Amino acid sequence: MYRAVTRNIEVQVRPFYLEDRSNPQENRYVWGYQITIDNQSDEFVQLLSRYWHITDGAGRVEEVRGPGVVGDQPELNPGDSYQYTSGCPLSTPSGIMVGRYTMRNKRGETFDIAIPAFSLDLPGTRRTVN
């Protein structure tokens, strides 16, 4: 489990390898990741957009930007949590992801919260620092 807290909003990530969707002979490795966003602040927030910086094991970088997450722009009151699962294909058996969510509070203020860097490593292989 990977964790980051920004402005009392916690983001936890649990990555997992999807063997049934991967094909190493064709250099296709697929991971899923479960994200939990826990609003521990004292204000309402809404997730507006996401940004991902994905680096594969060969150092190639892909950036992904878009509105919301999995087709949703969740609203979280103080004490609320939101959880979703998504995925990431790579052409290498390891990689790393890091990112941020852009949030908005009731006053209309927008701000970014950190998504912690997390490692994507093929099960049974020695982990390396990417």
NORTAJO-V404761 format. One record per residue. N is the residue number from 1. SS is DSSP state (2 for helix, 1 for strand, 0 for the rest). OMEGA is omega as a letter, one per 20 degrees, with the letter a starting at -180 (none if undefined). Layout:
# NORTAJO-V404761
n:N ss:SS omega:OMEGA
n:N ss:SS omega:OMEGA
This chain:
# NORTAJO-V404761
n:1 ss:0 omega:r
n:2 ss:1 omega:a
n:3 ss:1 omega:r
n:4 ss:1 omega:r
n:5 ss:1 omega:r
n:6 ss:1 omega:r
n:7 ss:0 omega:r
n:8 ss:0 omega:r
n:9 ss:1 omega:a
n:10 ss:1 omega:r
n:11 ss:1 omega:r
n:12 ss:1 omega:a
n:13 ss:1 omega:r
n:14 ss:1 omega:r
n:15 ss:1 omega:r
n:16 ss:1 omega:a
n:17 ss:1 omega:r
n:18 ss:0 omega:a
n:19 ss:2 omega:a
n:20 ss:2 omega:r
n:21 ss:2 omega:a
n:22 ss:0 omega:r
n:23 ss:1 omega:a
n:24 ss:2 omega:r
n:25 ss:2 omega:r
n:26 ss:2 omega:a
n:27 ss:0 omega:r
n:28 ss:1 omega:a
n:29 ss:1 omega:a
n:30 ss:1 omega:r
n:31 ss:1 omega:r
n:32 ss:1 omega:r
n:33 ss:1 omega:r
n:34 ss:1 omega:a
n:35 ss:1 omega:r
n:36 ss:1 omega:r
n:37 ss:1 omega:a
n:38 ss:1 omega:a
n:39 ss:1 omega:r
n:40 ss:0 omega:r
n:41 ss:0 omega:r
n:42 ss:0 omega:a
n:43 ss:0 omega:r
n:44 ss:0 omega:r
n:45 ss:1 omega:r
n:46 ss:1 omega:r
n:47 ss:1 omega:a
n:48 ss:1 omega:a
n:49 ss:1 omega:a
n:50 ss:1 omega:r
n:51 ss:1 omega:r
n:52 ss:1 omega:r
n:53 ss:1 omega:a
n:54 ss:1 omega:r
n:55 ss:1 omega:r
n:56 ss:1 omega:a
n:57 ss:0 omega:r
n:58 ss:0 omega:r
n:59 ss:0 omega:r
n:60 ss:0 omega:a
n:61 ss:1 omega:r
n:62 ss:1 omega:r
n:63 ss:1 omega:a
n:64 ss:1 omega:r
n:65 ss:1 omega:r
n:66 ss:1 omega:r
n:67 ss:1 omega:r
n:68 ss:0 omega:r
n:69 ss:1 omega:a
n:70 ss:0 omega:r
n:71 ss:0 omega:a
n:72 ss:1 omega:r
n:73 ss:0 omega:a
n:74 ss:0 omega:r
n:75 ss:1 omega:a
n:76 ss:1 omega:r
n:77 ss:0 omega:r
n:78 ss:0 omega:r
n:79 ss:0 omega:r
n:80 ss:0 omega:r
n:81 ss:1 omega:r
n:82 ss:1 omega:a
n:83 ss:1 omega:r
n:84 ss:1 omega:r
n:85 ss:1 omega:r
n:86 ss:1 omega:a
n:87 ss:1 omega:a
n:88 ss:1 omega:r
n:89 ss:1 omega:r
n:90 ss:1 omega:r
n:91 ss:0 omega:r
n:92 ss:0 omega:a
n:93 ss:0 omega:r
n:94 ss:1 omega:r
n:95 ss:1 omega:r
n:96 ss:1 omega:r
n:97 ss:1 omega:r
n:98 ss:1 omega:a
n:99 ss:1 omega:r
n:100 ss:1 omega:r
n:101 ss:1 omega:r
n:102 ss:1 omega:a
n:103 ss:1 omega:r
n:104 ss:1 omega:r
n:105 ss:1 omega:a
n:106 ss:0 omega:r
n:107 ss:0 omega:a
n:108 ss:0 omega:r
n:109 ss:0 omega:r
n:110 ss:1 omega:a
n:111 ss:1 omega:a
n:112 ss:1 omega:r
n:113 ss:1 omega:a
n:114 ss:1 omega:r
n:115 ss:1 omega:a
n:116 ss:1 omega:r
n:117 ss:1 omega:r
n:118 ss:1 omega:a
n:119 ss:1 omega:r
n:120 ss:1 omega:a
n:121 ss:1 omega:r
n:122 ss:0 omega:r
n:123 ss:0 omega:r
n:124 ss:0 omega:r
n:125 ss:0 omega:r
n:126 ss:0 omega:r
n:127 ss:0 omega:r
n:128 ss:0 omega:r
n:129 ss:0 omega:a
n:130 ss:0 omega:none
